[in-house]
Amino acid sequence: MCIIFMQMENRSYKSLISFKDAQASSDVYAPLVEAMSAYKANPCVGFHIPGHNRGKGVLKNFSSLVGEDALNLDTTDEFDNLGTLFPSSGAIDEAQKLASSIFGSKRTFFLTGGSTIANLALAFGLTCPQDKIIIGRNCHRSVLSGMIISGANPSWLMPKKLDNWAIYGALDPVDLREQLEKNPDTSLVWVTNPTYEGVVSDIEAIARVCHEFDVALIVDEAHGCLWNFSDVLPKPALKCGADAVVHSLHKTGGSMTQSSMLHISKNSRFDVHKVEHALKLLHTTSPSLLLLTSLDAARAYLSSDTGKAAIENAIDNALYFREEASKIKGVRVLNSMNNVAFDVTKIFLKVDGLSGKRLESILELDFSIEIESASDEGILILSNIGNTQGEFDVLLNALRKISISNYPDLAYLEGIKFMPLTAPKVVMTPREAYFSKKERIKKEDAIGRIAAEVIALCPPGISVLLPGELIAAEHMPYLSDFSEIDVLVK
Ligand SMILES: Cc1ncc(COP(=O)(O)O)c(C=O)c1O
């Protein structure tokens, strides 16, 4: 233990004094990866959590399944001189600083509870009961949970509807301006960009409007963490004037599932300490070092030459696939002809005669192809840094076969299901409704009552109804999976 400690002390000290040099060559330097390598190479006799003690106390079949190294490296902060997350120290601190430098933030937090924990902490730390907040209605449910925790009073910015695709499009800065003019006491604007299907809003214009009204801007850029590393991709929100930005590095950035980053921008109006305090209250006190290390590795990889080449490759594969897929009879790909700005690596397509759900099941059952998601209308395919062009050829061949196979699909005839995009009728805040007395009633009897639960269609998890909103006849088609729902007692 002592030997390791001394070695790690030296390494850590050297790393800190050479932090500036490390920034210059941050493409190869990954302090947490190094610290974990030293931890692996210098095992000590451990009497601490996790109790399996480097994999010795687990089912053999499990350790064979995941590999001995996975359990050997499954540890948490505070031990073996790997650093701590809250407060930030040691190799974890260095790794966060390098990420902050690469993403261009004032402060970057590593998180092991996904972007969900980032959204919860932003709501909890930065908003108070009854604060007026404008939120893009296509936000993730974690933003809504944040509203329930904080008691803030959201009003909704409705995205444009892409009629032929049955998906939400961009948020309009003009609509935002109108809403801010009507509600000058708004304290915060919170938008999601890109949409799940890759449609991009003009965040620079949105930030300009926010700044004009002296209102802070949070951008949930969960699906856009690669943008920082390629000029071909949309401009990242940290460079567009956002005050805080959320990145699910685990979604497209190559880190492990559940690992995310929360950035506070250089000129942010937010108090970093308030955010950190909220994170301390909400975040696990036993962060997985494997997940934290995977964030460090992802940052180092994405900023390395090989990582950048992998991103360019993902873009090239996407462009190749888009072109080839558009040549297949009956296949339609959402593209710039549809008057939208989008992230090319997210490919939304539909096939004539098939609903998205049916197409998904055909791809899975008959071709062993797993896509990102499916809706009634189409499917979403991601061109990732881990995909090869050969894999896209497999998908293209499958689509070619499907296009000449006459697969039947009754659901297709039922037509496109849009989520209701009329402004919700808000009767009370989500928190007030959440903590009010509720009853469960038949869906048919719910019209005219106030919703007491979040009803969101997954994917992409966008809300049809929120606690505190009036239920109307237009919501009924979207409640087909429910026979009963929670409403407030009259
Ligand atoms: C826009 C958006 N924000 C936040 C989240 C939550 O992210 P995580 O799964 O990393 O907790 C998601 C998840 O899908 C999302 O789509």
The ligand as a MOL file (V3000), in Angstrom:
LIG
                    3D

  0  0  0     0  0            999 V3000
M  V30 BEGIN CTAB
M  V30 COUNTS 16 16 0 0 0
M  V30 BEGIN ATOM
M  V30 1 C -31.8540 14.7890 -24.3820 0
M  V30 2 C -31.5490 13.8570 -23.2500 0
M  V30 3 N -31.1460 14.3680 -22.0770 0
M  V30 4 C -30.8490 13.5800 -21.0330 0
M  V30 5 C -30.9590 12.2150 -21.1150 0
M  V30 6 C -30.6290 11.3670 -19.9470 0
M  V30 7 O -29.3940 10.8250 -20.1990 0
M  V30 8 P -28.8050 9.5540 -19.4370 0
M  V30 9 O -29.4160 8.3610 -20.0720 0
M  V30 10 O -27.3460 9.7130 -19.7170 0
M  V30 11 O -29.1320 9.6780 -17.9980 0
M  V30 12 C -31.3640 11.6300 -22.3260 0
M  V30 13 C -31.4920 10.1710 -22.4470 0
M  V30 14 O -31.8800 9.6150 -23.3900 0
M  V30 15 C -31.6730 12.4750 -23.4140 0
M  V30 16 O -32.0890 11.9810 -24.5820 0
M  V30 END ATOM
M  V30 BEGIN BOND
M  V30 1 1 1 2
M  V30 2 1 2 3
M  V30 3 2 2 15
M  V30 4 2 3 4
M  V30 5 1 4 5
M  V30 6 1 5 6
M  V30 7 2 5 12
M  V30 8 1 6 7
M  V30 9 1 7 8
M  V30 10 2 8 9
M  V30 11 1 8 10
M  V30 12 1 8 11
M  V30 13 1 12 13
M  V30 14 1 12 15
M  V30 15 2 13 14
M  V30 16 1 15 16
M  V30 END BOND
M  V30 END CTAB
M  END
